[in-house]
C-alpha cells in the first residue's frame, strides 16, 4: 500500500464506515504509515516467512534470542543479512535445533527452504499473483497456515485488501464494532468467516486498514508495529 493508497483508504473508511472513521485520527494514520514504512516490501520473502515460523507461539525476547542464534549458525559475508534457502538446506535438523528451535520448527524451516529452492514458491512472481494464488503456494508448506500468510500479505507485501479471518482479535473487534450479540456457546467461532466477510464488505478494497484498526482499538500489538 503506497502513500496515495493510504490516503484513498482513509477517505474510503470515512465515507463508508463513519463509526470506524472516528478512530482514524492523525495519530492512527501516522502509526499505520510508520508500519508501512517498516516493511521491506517483500524484498526477502524467505527471511520474512522463516522469521514468522521462529516467532510462532513464543514470547518476543525468547524468540529474538533464538533468531539471533539461528543467524549465527551461518557464516554469512558482511553484506548478506540472512541465509539463502540453499544454505538452510545444508544444515541438518539437529544443527538447526542447536539454535533453540524445536524439532518441528526446524522441519518447518527446512520444508520452507525446499519449497523456495525447488521453485514451488515463486517470489519473483508475487507482484503479479493474487492473494489466493500466493496463499496456495505458501500454505503447502508445513508450519505455514492462513494466518501466517495473511500477516505476510499485510505486513510484508503491503497488500491493501486482506481480512485475516482466523485472527481472534480481529474477530472480536468486528463483533464489537458491528454490535453483534455473543452466542451462548462460548466455543463457537464467532463471527464466522461468512459473517465477517459480509460485515466488512464496506471496507473493501481496504480491509487491511480496517483489520489493523481492529487491533489498534483492542490495544493489540502486531508484527510490524513494534519492531
ChimeraX attribute file (.defattr): number of C-alpha atoms within 10 A of each C-alpha:
attribute: neighborCount
match mode: 1-to-1
recipient: residues
	/A:1	21
	/A:2	13
	/A:3	11
	/A:4	8
	/A:5	12
	/A:6	18
	/A:7	12
	/A:8	13
	/A:9	23
	/A:10	17
	/A:11	14
	/A:12	18
	/A:13	22
	/A:14	17
	/A:15	13
	/A:16	14
	/A:17	15
	/A:18	12
	/A:19	13
	/A:20	17
	/A:21	17
	/A:22	10
	/A:23	16
	/A:24	20
	/A:25	10
	/A:26	9
	/A:27	10
	/A:28	14
	/A:29	17
	/A:30	12
	/A:31	13
	/A:32	19
	/A:33	15
	/A:34	13
	/A:35	19
	/A:36	22
	/A:37	15
	/A:38	14
	/A:39	16
	/A:40	14
	/A:41	17
	/A:42	18
	/A:43	13
	/A:44	13
	/A:45	20
	/A:46	21
	/A:47	16
	/A:48	15
	/A:49	21
	/A:50	20
	/A:51	15
	/A:52	19
	/A:53	20
	/A:54	21
	/A:55	19
	/A:56	14
	/A:57	9
	/A:58	12
	/A:59	9
	/A:60	11
	/A:61	10
	/A:62	11
	/A:63	19
	/A:64	15
	/A:65	12
	/A:66	20
	/A:67	18
	/A:68	11
	/A:69	16
	/A:70	21
	/A:71	15
	/A:72	12
	/A:73	15
	/A:74	15
	/A:75	10
	/A:76	14
	/A:77	9
	/A:78	6
	/A:79	6
	/A:80	9
	/A:81	10
	/A:82	17
	/A:83	18
	/A:84	17
	/A:85	21
	/A:86	14
	/A:87	13
	/A:88	23
	/A:89	18
	/A:90	11
	/A:91	15
	/A:92	13
	/A:93	19
	/A:94	13
	/A:95	15
	/A:96	23
	/A:97	18
	/A:98	16
	/A:99	18
	/A:100	18
	/A:101	22
	/A:102	15
	/A:103	13
	/A:104	13
	/A:105	21
	/A:106	26
	/A:107	19
	/A:108	19
	/A:109	28
	/A:110	24
	/A:111	19
	/A:112	26
	/A:113	23
	/A:114	18
	/A:115	19
	/A:116	20
	/A:117	15
	/A:118	11
	/A:119	9
	/A:120	14
	/A:121	22
	/A:122	16
	/A:123	18
	/A:124	10
	/A:125	10
	/A:126	15
	/A:127	12
	/A:128	10
	/A:129	13
	/A:130	12
	/A:131	16
	/A:132	10
	/A:133	11
	/A:134	19
	/A:135	20
	/A:136	15
	/A:137	15
	/A:138	23
	/A:139	15
	/A:140	15
	/A:141	20
	/A:142	15
	/A:143	19
	/A:144	20
	/A:145	15
	/A:146	16
	/A:147	16
	/A:148	21
	/A:149	24
	/A:150	22
	/A:151	23
	/A:152	20
	/A:153	22
	/A:154	27
	/A:155	25
	/A:156	24
	/A:157	20
	/A:158	21
	/A:159	23
	/A:160	21
	/A:161	20
	/A:162	22
	/A:163	26
	/A:164	25
	/A:165	19
	/A:166	16
	/A:167	17
	/A:168	14
	/A:169	20
	/A:170	24
	/A:171	23
	/A:172	17
	/A:173	20
	/A:174	22
	/A:175	18
	/A:176	13
	/A:177	14
	/A:178	13
	/A:179	9
	/A:180	12
	/A:181	10
	/A:182	13
	/A:183	11
	/A:184	7
	/A:185	8
	/A:186	8
	/A:187	7
	/A:188	10
	/A:189	12
	/A:190	19
	/A:191	20
	/A:192	12
	/A:193	15
	/A:194	9
	/A:195	13
	/A:196	19
	/A:197	17
	/A:198	9
	/A:199	15
	/A:200	18
	/A:201	13
	/A:202	16
	/A:203	23
	/A:204	19
	/A:205	16
	/A:206	24
	/A:207	23
	/A:208	25
	/A:209	26
	/A:210	29
	/A:211	25
	/A:212	23
	/A:213	23
	/A:214	22
	/A:215	20
	/A:216	20
	/A:217	15
	/A:218	13
	/A:219	10
	/A:220	13
	/A:221	11
	/A:222	14
	/A:223	14
	/A:224	17
	/A:225	17
	/A:226	8
	/A:227	7
